[in-house]
């Protein structure tokens, strides 16, 4: 197909330009001096304008139309899927005013900088005007995109499409309702027990870094292609076909925070590294991109929760932690495992246990809807956050730093992203059931510190699919049944029973 090559060349140049923007973003969140924020905003705005021009130009439209005409004469399914996705994105981008694209990019860069300062000083009032501007710009964007979307999609649903294609509020309510029904009683069950945990040991930042490095090395970290930095909020970032970055952070009083963040973000990176970008029909085509952010999160949560928080992993790594600390603060591998799974509600989402995590997401999702579609004033966000947090998790935040200022997402106008985290838990649970059906219990490779079978299974069943399917299609294709909350709730119930059983026998 002769028309595909010029289109591919054009897409390659566009990807190069986008990767420059990603590199500046990574720098902004790791080592950039704070005073550089306004200039960085101008840099990113210029790149965003150039990207928008390339992605909406007549030249690009003509190249795509020629490829579509040629593909119509063939039966090649994969090129056709690529072209369908490109056409969808072109139609969407052509709806957008370039001035809005530039304004939104500047506002995102400004929002990021203001959020970091507001979080540092615990001053929501500092951040509120930036948040209001971001909401207004995103709503304007949703209004412009409406003509390219199916009839009936709400503003929030339109903004969520880049993160979770084909998502709807109705479907999310179906999936989240069982979580809201079953998680609070399960959490209360845990809280009602005499579930004690050893005091958190003091692990120096340098030692945390070393333990993280040991973990990543055992999970296939390649220094020629990968890099680890620090940031205010851990994230994973792909800057090129052979350039994979992750960040972690050290949190006072949270000795496992850096370690588990490394496991989580490396899960993201493994997925990025496993996408079919070495295939002619994948890179720089859409098929080489992640299926959705929900699937992306399922991969990070698999490695963090199913592997790094597992009992088999704890038994393997307990001696390594003791050797590094030159003592055993936990007293046994079993207590070390319990320390990795505290099962106690807390204020911070990224530090939350598996039991309460999805309640954090429900809170943010419902507040997002109210901010964008329900008329919730920005000024009332802290009050509403604290009130609803107490209702869901039984705790009242003592400051906005541990409340509505804790996440970077709204500071960068990423409205529609949060549900992907909860979807990630559901998808991870259902894919894990399918993995167990094929490989048997996962404890054996985990106990042997051999992630190869797990990685190979994910590569064969999940990673290679890219954007050939959406998230729900992927889950049903791999597991044989539609996505539901049942596997995740079953997994949690079984884990809670194992965590509490010794305490029950000891109390009796």
C-alpha positions in Angstrom: 0.0 0.0 0.0 2.0 3.0 -1.4 -0.1 5.7 0.3 0.7 4.4 3.7 4.4 5.2 3.6 4.1 9.0 3.2 1.4 9.0 5.9 3.7 7.0 8.2 6.6 9.5 7.6 4.3 12.4 8.5 3.2 10.6 11.7 6.9 9.9 12.6 7.7 13.6 12.5 4.6 14.4 14.6 5.7 11.8 17.2 9.2 13.4 17.3 7.6 16.8 18.0 5.4 15.3 20.7 8.3 13.5 22.3 10.1 16.9 22.7 7.0 18.2 24.6 7.1 15.0 26.8 10.8 15.6 27.6 10.1 19.2 28.7 7.2 17.9 30.9 9.5 15.3 32.5 12.1 18.0 33.2 9.4 20.3 34.6 8.4 17.7 37.2 11.8 16.5 38.2 14.7 19.0 38.1 13.4 22.3 36.6 13.9 25.4 38.8 10.5 26.8 40.1 11.3 30.2 38.6 11.4 28.7 35.1 7.7 27.8 35.2 6.4 30.8 33.1 9.0 30.2 30.4 8.3 26.5 30.4 4.6 27.3 29.9 5.5 29.4 26.8 7.7 26.6 25.4 5.0 24.0 25.9 2.3 26.3 24.4 4.5 26.8 21.3 4.9 23.1 20.9 1.3 22.5 21.5 0.4 25.0 18.7 2.8 23.4 16.3 1.5 19.9 17.1 -2.1 21.0 16.7 -1.2 22.6 13.3 0.5 19.3 12.1 -2.4 17.2 13.4 -5.1 19.3 11.7 -3.3 20.5 8.5 -4.6 20.1 5.0 -1.5 18.1 4.1 -2.2 15.6 6.8 -5.8 15.4 5.9 -4.9 14.7 2.2 -2.4 12.0 3.2 -5.0 10.3 5.4 -7.6 10.5 2.7 -5.3 8.9 0.2 -4.5 6.1 2.5 -8.2 5.6 3.3 -9.0 5.4 -0.4 -6.2 2.8 -1.0 -7.2 0.8 2.1 -10.8 0.6 0.9 -9.6 -1.5 -2.0 -8.0 -4.1 0.3 -9.1 -6.3 3.2 -6.2 -5.5 5.5 -7.9 -5.2 8.9 -5.0 -3.8 10.9 -4.2 -0.8 8.6 -8.0 -0.1 8.5 -8.1 0.1 12.3 -5.2 2.5 12.3 -6.9 4.7 9.8 -10.2 4.7 11.7 -8.4 5.8 14.8 -6.5 8.5 12.9 -9.7 9.8 11.3 -11.4 10.0 14.7 -8.6 12.0 16.2 -8.3 14.3 13.1 -12.0 15.1 13.3 -11.8 15.8 17.0 -8.7 18.1 16.6 -10.2 20.0 13.8 -13.0 21.0 16.1 -10.6 22.9 18.3 -9.7 26.5 18.1 -5.8 26.8 18.0 -6.1 29.8 20.4 -7.9 27.5 22.9 -5.1 24.8 22.5 -2.4 27.4 23.3 -4.4 28.9 26.2 -5.1 25.5 27.7 -1.4 24.4 27.5 -0.3 27.7 29.2 -3.0 27.1 31.9 -1.9 23.5 32.5 1.7 24.6 32.9 0.7 27.4 35.2 -1.7 25.2 37.1 1.1 22.6 37.7 3.4 25.3 39.1 0.7 27.0 41.3 -0.4 23.6 42.6 3.1 22.7 43.7 3.3 25.9 45.6 -0.2 25.6 47.1 0.5 22.1 48.2 3.8 23.1 49.8 2.2 25.9 51.7 -1.2 24.2 52.3 -3.1 27.1 50.7 -6.1 26.0 48.6 -6.9 29.7 48.0 -3.7 30.0 46.1 -4.7 27.2 43.7 -8.5 27.9 43.4 -8.2 30.6 40.6 -6.0 28.4 38.5 -8.4 25.5 38.9 -11.4 27.6 37.9 -9.5 28.7 34.8 -8.7 25.1 33.9 -12.4 24.0 34.4 -13.6 26.8 32.2 -11.1 26.0 29.4 -11.9 22.3 29.5 -15.6 23.0 29.3 -15.0 25.2 26.3 -13.0 22.4 24.8 -15.8 19.9 25.4 -18.2 22.3 23.7 -16.0 22.5 20.7 -15.5 18.7 20.6 -19.2 17.9 20.8 -19.7 18.0 17.0 -17.2 15.1 16.6 -18.7 13.0 19.4 -21.7 10.7 19.4 -24.9 12.4 20.3 -25.7 12.5 24.0 -22.2 12.4 25.5 -21.9 14.8 28.4 -19.0 17.2 28.8 -17.3 14.9 31.3 -17.7 11.9 29.0 -16.2 13.9 26.1 -13.2 14.9 28.2 -12.7 11.3 29.4 -12.4 9.8 25.9 -8.6 10.3 25.5 -8.1 8.3 28.7 -10.8 5.7 28.4 -12.3 5.3 24.9 -16.0 4.6 24.8 -16.4 5.2 28.6 -19.8 6.4 29.9 -21.2 7.5 33.2 -23.8 4.9 33.0 -21.3 2.1 32.7 -19.1 3.5 35.5 -22.1 3.6 37.8 -22.7 -0.1 37.0 -19.1 -0.9 37.9 -18.7 1.4 40.9 -22.0 0.7 42.6 -20.8 -2.7 44.0 -17.6 -1.0 45.2 -19.6 1.6 47.1 -21.9 -1.1 48.5 -19.3 -3.7 49.6 -16.1 -1.9 50.3 -17.2 0.2 53.4 -18.6 -2.9 55.3 -15.4 -4.8 54.4 -13.3 -1.9 55.7 -15.4 -1.7 58.9 -14.8 -5.4 59.4 -11.1 -4.9 59.3 -11.3 -1.8 61.5 -13.3 -3.8 64.1 -10.5 -6.4 64.6 -7.5 -6.1 66.7 -5.2 -5.8 63.7 -1.9 -4.6 65.0 1.1 -3.7 63.0 4.7 -3.1 63.9 5.8 0.5 64.1 7.1 1.9 60.8 10.9 1.5 60.7 13.1 4.4 59.7 14.6 3.7 56.3 16.9 6.4 55.0 16.2 7.9 51.6 19.5 6.4 50.3 18.5 3.0 51.5 15.1 3.3 50.0 16.7 4.2 46.7 18.9 1.1 46.9 16.0 -1.2 47.7 14.1 0.3 44.7 17.1 -0.3 42.5 17.4 -3.9 43.6 13.6 -4.4 42.9 13.8 -2.9 39.4 16.9 -4.8 38.6 15.2 -8.1 39.4 12.2 -7.1 37.3 14.2 -6.4 34.1 15.4 -2.8 34.5 17.7 -1.8 31.6 20.0 1.1 32.3 20.5 1.7 28.6 16.8 2.4 28.1 15.4 3.4 31.5 15.9 6.1 34.1 14.6 6.8 37.6 14.1 10.3 39.1 12.3 12.0 42.0 9.1 14.1 41.6 6.4 15.5 43.8 4.0 12.9 42.4 5.3 9.5 41.1 4.7 9.0 37.4 5.8 7.0 34.3 6.8 8.7 31.1 7.8 7.4 27.7 10.0 9.9 25.8 10.9 7.7 22.8 10.9 4.1 21.5 13.9 3.3 23.7 13.6 6.0 26.4 11.5 5.0 29.5 11.4 7.2 32.6 9.8 6.7 36.0 9.8 8.8 39.1 9.3 8.0 42.8 9.2 10.0 46.0 10.3 9.5 49.6 7.5 10.2 52.2 8.3 10.8 55.9 6.8 8.0 58.0 6.0 5.9 55.0 9.0 3.5 54.6 7.4 1.5 51.8 6.1 4.4 49.8 9.1 4.8 47.5 9.4 1.0 47.1 5.8 0.4 46.2 5.8 3.5 43.9 8.7 2.0 42.1 6.8 -1.3 41.6 3.7 0.6 40.5 5.5 2.9 38.0 7.6 0.1 36.7 4.4 -1.8 35.9 3.4 1.2 33.7 6.8 1.2 32.1 6.8 -2.6 31.4 3.5 -2.1 29.6 4.9 0.8 27.5 8.0 -1.3 26.7 5.8 -4.3 25.7 3.5 -2.4 23.3 3.9 -3.6 19.7 6.0 -0.6 18.6 8.5 -2.7 16.7 5.9 -3.9 14.3 5.4 -2.1 11.0 1.7 -1.5 11.5 2.2 -0.3 15.1 4.7 2.5 15.4 4.1 5.4 14.9 0.6 4.3 14.2 -2.2 4.3 16.9 -2.1 0.5 17.2 1.2 0.9 19.0 -0.4 3.0 21.8 -1.8 1.8 25.1 -5.4 0.4 25.0 -6.6 2.8 27.6 -5.5 4.3 30.9 -7.6 1.8 32.7 -5.6 -1.0 31.1 -2.4 1.0 31.8 -3.4 1.2 35.5 -4.2 -2.5 35.6 -0.6 -3.3 34.7 0.9 -1.0 37.3 -1.5 -2.3 39.9 -0.8 -5.9 39.0 2.9 -5.4 39.8 2.3 -3.3 42.9 -0.5 -5.3 44.5 -0.6 -8.8 43.0 3.2 -9.1 43.2 4.9 -6.6 45.5 2.1 -6.8 48.2 1.8 -10.6 48.0 2.7 -13.0 50.8 5.1 -14.9 48.6 6.9 -11.6 47.7 7.1 -10.7 51.4 8.7 -14.0 52.3 11.2 -13.5 49.5 12.0 -9.9 50.3 11.9 -9.9 54.1 15.5 -11.1 54.4 16.6 -8.4 51.9 15.0 -5.6 53.9 16.4 -7.0 57.2 19.9 -7.3 55.6 19.7 -3.7 54.4 18.5 -2.4 57.8 20.9 -4.7 59.7 17.9 -5.6 61.9 14.4 -7.1 61.7 11.9 -4.4 62.8 8.9 -6.7 61.9 10.0 -9.9 63.7 8.9 -12.2 60.9 8.1 -12.4 57.2 4.4 -12.7 58.1 4.5 -9.4 59.9 6.5 -7.8 57.1 3.7 -8.9 54.8 1.2 -7.3 57.1 3.2 -4.1 57.1 3.0 -4.1 53.3 -0.8 -4.4 53.6 -1.9 -2.2 56.5 -5.6 -2.2 55.5 -6.3 1.0 57.3 -8.0 4.0 55.7 -5.7 7.0 55.2 -5.9 10.4 53.6 -3.5 10.0 50.7 -4.6 8.1 47.6 -1.2 6.9 46.4 -0.5 5.5 49.9 -3.9 3.8 50.2 -4.3 0.1 50.7 -6.2 -2.0 48.2 -9.3 -2.0 50.4 -9.9 1.7 50.5 -8.2 2.8 47.3 -11.3 2.6 45.1 -13.3 4.7 47.6 -10.7 7.4 47.0 -11.5 7.2 43.3 -15.2 7.2 43.8 -14.8 10.5 45.8 -12.8 12.2 43.1 -15.0 10.9 40.3 -18.2 12.3 41.9 -16.5 15.6 42.7 -15.3 15.9 39.1 -18.8 15.4 37.9 -20.1 18.1 40.3 -17.3 20.6 39.3 -17.9 20.1 35.6 -21.6 19.3 35.3 -23.2 19.8 38.7 -22.5 23.4 39.4 -20.2 22.9 42.4 -18.3 26.2 43.0 -14.6 25.8 43.1 -14.5 27.6 46.4 -16.6 24.9 48.1 -14.3 22.0 46.9 -12.4 21.6 50.2 -15.6 21.5 52.3 -17.2 19.0 50.0 -14.1 16.9 49.8 -13.7 16.7 53.6 -17.4 16.0 54.1 -17.6 13.2 51.5 -14.3 11.8 52.6 -15.5 11.3 56.1 -18.7 9.7 54.9 -16.8 7.2 52.7 -13.7 6.5 54.7 -14.6 7.6 58.3 -11.8 10.2 58.4 -11.8 14.0 58.2 -8.7 15.6 56.5 -6.8 17.9 58.8 -5.5 20.0 55.9 -6.1 20.6 52.2 -2.5 19.3 51.6 -3.8 15.8 52.5 -7.2 16.6 51.1 -8.1 18.2 47.8 -4.6 19.4 47.0 -2.9 16.0 47.1 -3.2 15.0 43.4 -1.7 16.7 40.4 -4.5 15.7 38.0 -6.8 18.6 38.3 -3.8 21.0 38.3 -3.2 19.7 34.8 -6.8 19.7 33.8 -6.9 15.9 33.5 -10.6 15.7 34.1 -11.8 12.2 33.3 -8.6 10.4 34.4 -9.4 9.3 37.9 -11.9 6.5 37.1 -9.1 4.7 35.2 -7.5 3.9 38.6 -10.5 2.0 39.8 -11.0 0.4 36.4 -7.4 -0.6 36.7 -8.1 -2.6 39.9 -11.1 -4.3 38.3 -9.3 -5.1 35.1 -6.2 -6.3 37.0 -8.3 -8.7 39.1 -10.1 -10.2 36.1 -6.9 -10.6 34.1 -5.2 -12.1 37.1 -7.9 -14.8 37.3 -7.2 -15.6 33.6 -3.5 -15.7 34.3 -4.0 -18.1 37.2 -6.2 -20.3 35.0 -3.3 -20.6 32.5 -0.2 -20.6 34.7 -1.5 -21.9 38.0 -1.0 -20.1 41.3 1.2 -17.0 41.0 3.0 -17.6 44.2 5.6 -20.0 42.6 7.2 -17.5 40.2 6.9 -14.7 42.8 8.6 -16.8 45.5 11.3 -17.8 43.1 11.9 -14.1 42.3 11.2 -15.0 38.7 8.9 -12.5 37.0 9.5 -14.0 33.6 6.4 -16.2 33.4 4.2 -13.3 34.5 5.8 -10.9 32.1 5.6 -13.3 29.2 1.9 -14.0 29.8 1.1 -10.3 29.9 3.1 -9.7 26.7 1.2 -12.5 24.9 -2.3 -11.7 26.1 -2.4 -8.0 26.9 0.5 -5.8 25.8 0.6 -6.8 22.1 -3.1 -5.7 21.6 -2.3 -2.0 21.8 -5.3 0.0 20.5 -6.7 -2.8 18.4 -9.4 -3.1 21.0 -10.9 -0.9 23.8 -10.5 -1.8 27.4 -13.7 -3.8 27.8 -13.1 -5.7 24.6 -9.6 -6.6 25.8 -10.9 -7.9 29.1 -13.6 -10.0 27.5 -11.2 -11.3 24.9 -8.7 -12.4 27.5 -11.0 -13.6 30.3 -14.0 -14.8 28.3 -16.5 -12.7 30.3 -17.5 -9.0 30.5 -15.7 -6.8 33.0 -17.3 -6.7 36.4 -16.4 -5.8 40.0 -16.9 -9.4 41.2 -13.3 -10.7 40.7 -11.8 -7.7 42.5 -14.2 -8.0 45.5 -13.6 -11.7 45.7 -9.9 -11.1 45.7 -10.2 -8.5 48.5 -12.4 -10.7 50.6 -10.0 -13.6 50.4 -7.0 -11.4 51.2 -8.8 -9.8 54.2 -9.6 -13.3 55.5 -6.0 -14.3 55.3 -4.8 -11.1 57.0 -7.2 -11.3 59.8 -7.3 -15.1 60.5 -4.2 -15.1 62.8 -5.6 -12.1 64.8 -8.9 -13.9 65.2 -7.3 -17.0 66.5 -5.1 -15.0 68.8 -8.0 -13.1 70.2 -10.1 -16.2 70.8 
